[in-house]
Structures are given as C-alpha cells and as structure tokens.
Amino acid sequence: MIDDRKGFKVTIVKLGGSLVTHKDRARSFDQPALRSIGRQLKKSGLPSPSHKLILVHGGGSFGHYYAKRFGLTTKKGKVTARGIAKTTGAMLELHSRIRNVLDEFGINLESILPSELIERREIALSETGLRRVRNAFSNDLIPISFGYVDVFRKGASIVSGDTICEAIAKSIEVDRQIFAMDVDGIYPTRKIQGPIIRTLRNSTEFLSEERKYDVTGGIASKVSLGFRLREKGTEVFFVNGKEDERLLKLILGHYDVPATTIDRGKRI
Ligand code: IPE
C-alpha cells in the first residue's frame, strides 16, 4: 500500500476499448474520441499535489480482434506464437497511438507495462509496479497501463484493463474509478437506448449488450468489478467519455452529469 499517500486523492480512468477504437471494426482507432479525452484531461489540470490520476486502456478492435482471431481468452490456454505476437503487437500499437494523441495536449504520461505493474499470482500491484506508480506521482507524471497478454511457461491468457484497475485498487487506496465508454452509462435492457440506469443497486437488473470482438466479459463483468470496488469505498462511475465534458466533471468531483454510479450496497 502507498500508506504515505494520505493528502492526495487518486482517480483511475479506464479508457474502454469501445471509446478509443471503433470496437466492431478491426484495428480502427477513434482519433476524435481521443482528442476529446485529451482536451478534458488537459482542462482538469491534473495531476496536482492533492489529486493524482492513473489511466488504463482496453484493447477494443486492436487487442480483442487478434485475441478472438487466435483463440486467446482470459483462461490460460495453449495458443500459437503468432497469436501472442499479433495480439501484443496490436496492444502496443494502440498504446502508442493513445500516447501520441494525449501528448499533443501536453499530457505527460509514464507508460508502465502491465507485466511489470501487476503481480501475477494475485490481483495486486507488484513491488516494481508500486514503485513505478509512486515515482510517476512524485514526478507529476500520469501512470498509464493497458490490458495485455500474459505468457506462461506453456500457454497464455488475456488480462483485461479492468483487472489492472482492480489490481491497482488492491494496492493503492483509490478514491474514484471512472469507466469512460462510448455510451452514456449502463442501460436496463440489451438495447442501448432510452434512459440509462442512474444508480445501480443490489437488485438493479440490467442486460448487457454483446460486441463482435470481446474476449474479456463485456459490461456484466465490469459492473461486478464496480460493485467490488464500491465495497472497498471507491466511488464508481460509468460515463460517456466523449460527451459534454462529462468525464472532466466527474474527475473534478462534479457529479451532476448523466452517468451511472454504484450505490453503497452489496450486490447479491
Ligand atoms: C483487453 O483489455 C486487452 C486485450 C485484448 C489484449 P480490455 O478487456 O480491458 O479491453 P476493452 O476495454 O474491453 O476493449
């Protein structure tokens, strides 16, 4: 744990693959979405001495496309070397495109490879990862990591960006977790239309939509993660990352924006 961190807030923003890529079109980067994120992050004025930011991004039509094509899943399994190389390569390419756009806005990022950030045996940060995050904070850098391919002695598996968020929250007290997406929040039905659910409670029912390339579980597992984080005291939001500076407002603690949040209760 970063026990000496009291005195500053920590917000994690997960840039969903659906936001940073056109998720249903292979290898298609969403430049305008990234520019909107860049503008909002710049306007936030973070990091500051009292508020630190961590970014994590997903795979969208880069990582998920190859994962699906070569049979990689979140379960450890034998996959071809080609499959591992292509999926990892696509993630690194997406990562560098994200870096380049955010850099245009003067956002100073510290890329931390997921393999050094997290401890493989448990969902938590490694010693190196914790040190890298702490050092990034003290140099006014925004740590950024991403979903990746974990390669074992025999076989490989996908570790989602959401799992990385959970690992961070296990080792650092995270005040706010924001899932930035390409839709306005969580919807009560499979159709992504009409009003969103503003507050997810124990009993709130919702049906998640399915996307063409997605090997890490989609919205349902994201919502379960949200409840686990909420249990630990983290405020959780699902918000449209492109619209009306909603992300910016949430980062700054102005909660009167269209978004889905998670109630205090435990999900049954
Ligand atoms: C997936 O990460 C990473 C790979 C496919 C290698 P995520 O599961 O976090 O990606 P999105 O946000 O759902 O696209």
Boltz pocket constraint, residues with backbone or C-beta under 6 A from the ligand:
constraints:
  - pocket:
      binder: B
      contacts: [[A, 15], [A, 16], [A, 17], [A, 18], [A, 57], [A, 58], [A, 59], [A, 60], [A, 61], [A, 63], [A, 64], [A, 67], [A, 87], [A, 91], [A, 146], [A, 147], [A, 148], [A, 149], [A, 158], [A, 159], [A, 160], [A, 161], [A, 162], [A, 214], [A, 216]]
      max_distance: 6.0
